[in-house]
Amino acid sequence: MLALLLIFGLIWLFFKLGLGLLHLFVTLILIGLVFAFISYLLIPLLVLLVIAGLGWYLIHL
């Protein structure tokens, strides 16, 4: 839901600034690609950190 509000906010901002639709769609696609690649790398890293933290906790229990 927050992502949808962010997209509507960006669309409103681009229309307010007077930029064209082509620039709007290219920017939104680039933001989506960047988010996909970052989440593709970040989620496994967070899972590994959680597993390591649980292991550390169980060793020192």
N, CA, C and O atoms as CSV, one atom per row, in Angstrom:
chain,resi,resn,atom,element,x,y,z
A,1,MET,N,N,0.832,-1.194,0.000
A,1,MET,CA,C,0.000,0.000,0.000
A,1,MET,C,C,0.876,1.257,0.000
A,1,MET,O,O,0.584,2.241,-0.680
A,2,LEU,N,N,1.954,1.194,0.780
A,2,LEU,CA,C,2.842,2.343,0.829
A,2,LEU,C,C,3.518,2.570,-0.521
A,2,LEU,O,O,3.722,3.709,-0.939
A,3,ALA,N,N,3.862,1.473,-1.197
A,3,ALA,CA,C,4.489,1.601,-2.512
A,3,ALA,C,C,3.518,2.235,-3.514
A,3,ALA,O,O,3.927,3.027,-4.363
A,4,LEU,N,N,2.239,1.885,-3.412
A,4,LEU,CA,C,1.241,2.467,-4.304
A,4,LEU,C,C,1.108,3.972,-4.059
A,4,LEU,O,O,1.002,4.753,-5.005
A,5,LEU,N,N,1.114,4.370,-2.794
A,5,LEU,CA,C,1.061,5.800,-2.474
A,5,LEU,C,C,2.314,6.520,-2.981
A,5,LEU,O,O,2.237,7.653,-3.456
A,6,LEU,N,N,3.461,5.857,-2.877
A,6,LEU,CA,C,4.696,6.447,-3.374
A,6,LEU,C,C,4.636,6.646,-4.889
A,6,LEU,O,O,5.066,7.680,-5.402
A,7,ILE,N,N,4.103,5.658,-5.598
A,7,ILE,CA,C,3.985,5.781,-7.054
A,7,ILE,C,C,3.046,6.926,-7.427
A,7,ILE,O,O,3.358,7.721,-8.314
A,8,PHE,N,N,1.893,7.015,-6.751
A,8,PHE,CA,C,0.971,8.124,-7.035
A,8,PHE,C,C,1.614,9.466,-6.709
A,8,PHE,O,O,1.413,10.445,-7.427
A,9,GLY,N,N,2.379,9.513,-5.638
A,9,GLY,CA,C,3.080,10.746,-5.280
A,9,GLY,C,C,4.098,11.141,-6.325
A,9,GLY,O,O,4.226,12.321,-6.652
A,10,LEU,N,N,4.828,10.166,-6.856
A,10,LEU,CA,C,5.810,10.466,-7.904
A,10,LEU,C,C,5.131,10.926,-9.184
A,10,LEU,O,O,5.603,11.854,-9.841
A,11,ILE,N,N,4.020,10.280,-9.543
A,11,ILE,CA,C,3.286,10.704,-10.740
A,11,ILE,C,C,2.803,12.144,-10.575
A,11,ILE,O,O,2.933,12.954,-11.492
A,12,TRP,N,N,2.249,12.458,-9.413
A,12,TRP,CA,C,1.772,13.818,-9.166
A,12,TRP,C,C,2.930,14.809,-9.231
A,12,TRP,O,O,2.791,15.897,-9.790
A,13,LEU,N,N,4.083,14.429,-8.655
A,13,LEU,CA,C,5.242,15.315,-8.647
A,13,LEU,C,C,5.738,15.581,-10.066
A,13,LEU,O,O,6.068,16.719,-10.401
A,14,PHE,N,N,5.795,14.544,-10.901
A,14,PHE,CA,C,6.274,14.741,-12.268
A,14,PHE,C,C,5.324,15.609,-13.072
A,14,PHE,O,O,5.764,16.454,-13.851
A,15,PHE,N,N,4.010,15.407,-12.890
A,15,PHE,CA,C,3.066,16.274,-13.603
A,15,PHE,C,C,3.161,17.709,-13.098
A,15,PHE,O,O,3.028,18.653,-13.877
A,16,LYS,N,N,3.392,17.875,-11.798
A,16,LYS,CA,C,3.500,19.215,-11.229
A,16,LYS,C,C,4.745,19.921,-11.763
A,16,LYS,O,O,4.735,21.131,-11.989
A,17,LEU,N,N,5.806,19.157,-11.961
A,17,LEU,CA,C,7.034,19.746,-12.476
A,17,LEU,C,C,7.001,19.932,-13.987
A,17,LEU,O,O,7.875,20.591,-14.550
A,18,GLY,N,N,6.003,19.359,-14.642
A,18,GLY,CA,C,5.849,19.551,-16.079
A,18,GLY,C,C,6.699,18.614,-16.920
A,18,GLY,O,O,6.947,18.896,-18.092
A,19,LEU,N,N,7.148,17.514,-16.353
A,19,LEU,CA,C,7.947,16.569,-17.132
A,19,LEU,C,C,7.023,15.663,-17.921
A,19,LEU,O,O,5.867,15.463,-17.551
A,20,GLY,N,N,7.535,15.123,-19.001
A,20,GLY,CA,C,6.709,14.317,-19.893
A,20,GLY,C,C,6.423,12.925,-19.360
A,20,GLY,O,O,7.063,12.452,-18.421
A,21,LEU,N,N,5.446,12.280,-19.983
A,21,LEU,CA,C,5.052,10.934,-19.582
A,21,LEU,C,C,6.165,9.925,-19.816
A,21,LEU,O,O,6.332,8.987,-19.036
A,22,LEU,N,N,6.928,10.116,-20.891
A,22,LEU,CA,C,8.020,9.190,-21.180
A,22,LEU,C,C,9.048,9.199,-20.054
A,22,LEU,O,O,9.498,8.145,-19.604
A,23,HIS,N,N,9.408,10.376,-19.610
A,23,HIS,CA,C,10.361,10.499,-18.511
A,23,HIS,C,C,9.779,9.892,-17.237
A,23,HIS,O,O,10.501,9.262,-16.465
A,24,LEU,N,N,8.501,10.075,-17.017
A,24,LEU,CA,C,7.825,9.515,-15.850
A,24,LEU,C,C,7.907,7.992,-15.846
A,24,LEU,O,O,8.292,7.396,-14.840
A,25,PHE,N,N,7.556,7.366,-16.943
A,25,PHE,CA,C,7.551,5.903,-17.004
A,25,PHE,C,C,8.966,5.331,-16.942
A,25,PHE,O,O,9.185,4.300,-16.307
A,26,VAL,N,N,9.918,5.981,-17.586
A,26,VAL,CA,C,11.301,5.513,-17.524
A,26,VAL,C,C,11.818,5.581,-16.091
A,26,VAL,O,O,12.487,4.658,-15.626
A,27,THR,N,N,11.512,6.664,-15.396
A,27,THR,CA,C,11.961,6.810,-14.014
A,27,THR,C,C,11.309,5.772,-13.115
A,27,THR,O,O,11.987,5.187,-12.270
A,28,LEU,N,N,10.009,5.527,-13.273
A,28,LEU,CA,C,9.324,4.535,-12.453
A,28,LEU,C,C,9.861,3.126,-12.716
A,28,LEU,O,O,9.995,2.333,-11.784
A,29,ILE,N,N,10.164,2.814,-13.967
A,29,ILE,CA,C,10.724,1.503,-14.294
A,29,ILE,C,C,12.111,1.357,-13.677
A,29,ILE,O,O,12.446,0.299,-13.145
A,30,LEU,N,N,12.916,2.412,-13.747
A,30,LEU,CA,C,14.249,2.351,-13.148
A,30,LEU,C,C,14.177,2.199,-11.632
A,30,LEU,O,O,14.957,1.447,-11.049
A,31,ILE,N,N,13.252,2.903,-10.989
A,31,ILE,CA,C,13.079,2.760,-9.540
A,31,ILE,C,C,12.667,1.338,-9.202
A,31,ILE,O,O,13.163,0.772,-8.228
A,32,GLY,N,N,11.778,0.752,-9.978
A,32,GLY,CA,C,11.350,-0.629,-9.750
A,32,GLY,C,C,12.491,-1.616,-9.930
A,32,GLY,O,O,12.629,-2.553,-9.143
A,33,LEU,N,N,13.312,-1.418,-10.959
A,33,LEU,CA,C,14.448,-2.310,-11.174
A,33,LEU,C,C,15.467,-2.215,-10.049
A,33,LEU,O,O,15.988,-3.229,-9.586
A,34,VAL,N,N,15.745,-1.005,-9.618
A,34,VAL,CA,C,16.690,-0.822,-8.512
A,34,VAL,C,C,16.153,-1.490,-7.251
A,34,VAL,O,O,16.903,-2.164,-6.545
A,35,PHE,N,N,14.866,-1.313,-6.959
A,35,PHE,CA,C,14.269,-1.941,-5.783
A,35,PHE,C,C,14.333,-3.462,-5.892
A,35,PHE,O,O,14.618,-4.139,-4.904
A,36,ALA,N,N,14.074,-4.003,-7.070
A,36,ALA,CA,C,14.105,-5.459,-7.248
A,36,ALA,C,C,15.509,-6.004,-7.015
A,36,ALA,O,O,15.668,-7.018,-6.336
A,37,PHE,N,N,16.528,-5.351,-7.566
A,37,PHE,CA,C,17.889,-5.848,-7.386
A,37,PHE,C,C,18.352,-5.691,-5.947
A,37,PHE,O,O,19.024,-6.576,-5.416
A,38,ILE,N,N,18.000,-4.570,-5.300
A,38,ILE,CA,C,18.407,-4.374,-3.906
A,38,ILE,C,C,17.717,-5.392,-3.009
A,38,ILE,O,O,18.358,-5.969,-2.130
A,39,SER,N,N,16.424,-5.623,-3.214
A,39,SER,CA,C,15.725,-6.588,-2.373
A,39,SER,C,C,16.209,-8.002,-2.655
A,39,SER,O,O,16.228,-8.840,-1.753
A,40,TYR,N,N,16.601,-8.280,-3.896
A,40,TYR,CA,C,17.122,-9.604,-4.249
A,40,TYR,C,C,18.431,-9.884,-3.499
A,40,TYR,O,O,18.716,-11.030,-3.152
A,41,LEU,N,N,19.217,-8.842,-3.252
A,41,LEU,CA,C,20.467,-9.001,-2.524
A,41,LEU,C,C,20.287,-8.831,-1.015
A,41,LEU,O,O,20.979,-9.480,-0.231
A,42,LEU,N,N,19.370,-7.969,-0.609
A,42,LEU,CA,C,19.257,-7.606,0.803
A,42,LEU,C,C,18.520,-8.654,1.623
A,42,LEU,O,O,18.909,-8.918,2.760
A,43,ILE,N,N,17.475,-9.255,1.085
A,43,ILE,CA,C,16.676,-10.213,1.853
A,43,ILE,C,C,17.500,-11.441,2.252
A,43,ILE,O,O,17.443,-11.827,3.420
A,44,PRO,N,N,18.266,-12.082,1.351
A,44,PRO,CA,C,19.094,-13.207,1.818
A,44,PRO,C,C,20.137,-12.790,2.849
A,44,PRO,O,O,20.444,-13.563,3.757
A,45,LEU,N,N,20.687,-11.583,2.728
A,45,LEU,CA,C,21.653,-11.104,3.710
A,45,LEU,C,C,20.999,-10.951,5.076
A,45,LEU,O,O,21.592,-11.324,6.088
A,46,LEU,N,N,19.786,-10.408,5.119
A,46,LEU,CA,C,19.074,-10.269,6.386
A,46,LEU,C,C,18.749,-11.625,6.997
A,46,LEU,O,O,18.831,-11.793,8.213
A,47,VAL,N,N,18.381,-12.596,6.160
A,47,VAL,CA,C,18.096,-13.946,6.663
A,47,VAL,C,C,19.357,-14.557,7.270
A,47,VAL,O,O,19.292,-15.174,8.333
A,48,LEU,N,N,20.493,-14.393,6.611
A,48,LEU,CA,C,21.743,-14.912,7.161
A,48,LEU,C,C,22.092,-14.245,8.482
A,48,LEU,O,O,22.574,-14.908,9.401
A,49,LEU,N,N,21.854,-12.940,8.591
A,49,LEU,CA,C,22.123,-12.244,9.845
A,49,LEU,C,C,21.212,-12.736,10.967
A,49,LEU,O,O,21.657,-12.873,12.107
A,50,VAL,N,N,19.952,-13.002,10.660
A,50,VAL,CA,C,19.021,-13.517,11.668
A,50,VAL,C,C,19.451,-14.912,12.116
A,50,VAL,O,O,19.441,-15.208,13.311
A,51,ILE,N,N,19.826,-15.766,11.173
A,51,ILE,CA,C,20.272,-17.120,11.516
A,51,ILE,C,C,21.545,-17.061,12.362
A,51,ILE,O,O,21.681,-17.800,13.338
A,52,ALA,N,N,22.467,-16.188,11.991
A,52,ALA,CA,C,23.706,-16.050,12.761
A,52,ALA,C,C,23.405,-15.525,14.165
A,52,ALA,O,O,23.998,-15.988,15.140
A,53,GLY,N,N,22.499,-14.575,14.272
A,53,GLY,CA,C,22.121,-14.049,15.580
A,53,GLY,C,C,21.471,-15.104,16.452
A,53,GLY,O,O,21.756,-15.184,17.647
A,54,LEU,N,N,20.602,-15.915,15.870
A,54,LEU,CA,C,19.969,-17.000,16.639
A,54,LEU,C,C,21.007,-18.031,17.079
A,54,LEU,O,O,20.964,-18.519,18.209
A,55,GLY,N,N,21.938,-18.360,16.185
A,55,GLY,CA,C,23.003,-19.289,16.540
A,55,GLY,C,C,23.860,-18.760,17.673
A,55,GLY,O,O,24.196,-19.495,18.601
A,56,TRP,N,N,24.213,-17.487,17.598
A,56,TRP,CA,C,25.004,-16.838,18.656
A,56,TRP,C,C,24.242,-16.869,19.981
A,56,TRP,O,O,24.828,-17.128,21.032
A,57,TYR,N,N,22.964,-16.611,19.930
A,57,TYR,CA,C,22.135,-16.620,21.138
A,57,TYR,C,C,22.066,-18.022,21.742
A,57,TYR,O,O,22.162,-18.181,22.959
A,58,LEU,N,N,21.899,-19.039,20.891
A,58,LEU,CA,C,21.782,-20.416,21.404
A,58,LEU,C,C,23.118,-20.924,21.962
A,58,LEU,O,O,23.131,-21.699,22.918
A,59,ILE,N,N,24.235,-20.497,21.374
A,59,ILE,CA,C,25.547,-20.912,21.875
A,59,ILE,C,C,25.798,-20.300,23.250
A,59,ILE,O,O,26.327,-20.968,24.139
A,60,HIS,N,N,25.428,-19.055,23.425
A,60,HIS,CA,C,25.703,-18.334,24.672
A,60,HIS,C,C,24.536,-18.347,25.643
A,60,HIS,O,O,24.465,-17.496,26.529
A,61,LEU,N,N,23.638,-19.276,25.499
A,61,LEU,CA,C,22.454,-19.342,26.358
A,61,LEU,C,C,22.765,-19.856,27.732
A,61,LEU,O,O,21.867,-19.968,28.567
